């Protein structure tokens, strides 16, 4: 069980010589971009699933710093957060979020003591029935298993989906979903295992962008095992995909620039 985060772990900013400076890194924060983009007037919503039963503090802060530092915060309408873990740690997560630069955009949509990513994805599915939007989905990859490969994998997916968010939005215009490491059984036959017997394609690592028109046709996420959260994005036949980093997720394919 993780400890309540110290103040030094939070996302802190101050104003300096006309630009925002991140106190955690000392790097200038890019100004918010013009709200206009190719999907105006559709909402741009970030769904973020936080597992706070492990080492979540650094992962959360790195993610939200990337959202702010690379301008994505300027086009987001909301950051809808799902939080899973012990009650005292859920409280700590909320404290960090509500005292960060993203506080005005944050809306906690679900909290659970025990649940998989399907808890947050279900909220996205339900919202897709009533709104036209584009969704970014990400989670605290590595919180439950802080191995080196998971840390590198997390940061690489953050690069392709958050740092390079403008390219993702441009690519999404002509497809249903955008992400990295699109895994299919044609390319990787072993992916159709006991956790995914049908062999639904998916983005390895489960960071992606998608149109609400695609999400609304997937059906509510099944909760028989945690892997079904990863496979959910590919349940619609003939899904149109743009893969920003093709191939099986492995260190030689990861890109880390922040």
Secondary structure, 3 states (H helix, E strand, C coil): CCCCCCHHHCCCEEEECCEEEECCCCCEECCCCCCCCCCCCCEEEEEEEEECCCCCHHHHHHHHHHHHHCCHHHCCCEEEEEEECCHHHHHHHHHHHHCCCCHHHEEEEEEECCCCCHHHHHHHHHHHCCCCEEEEEEECCCCCCCCHHHHHHHHHHHHHHHHCHHHHHHHHCCCCEEECCEECCCCCHHHCCCCCCCCCCEECCCCEEEEHHHHCCCCCCCCCCCCHHHHHHHCCCCCCEEECCCCCCCHHHCCCCC
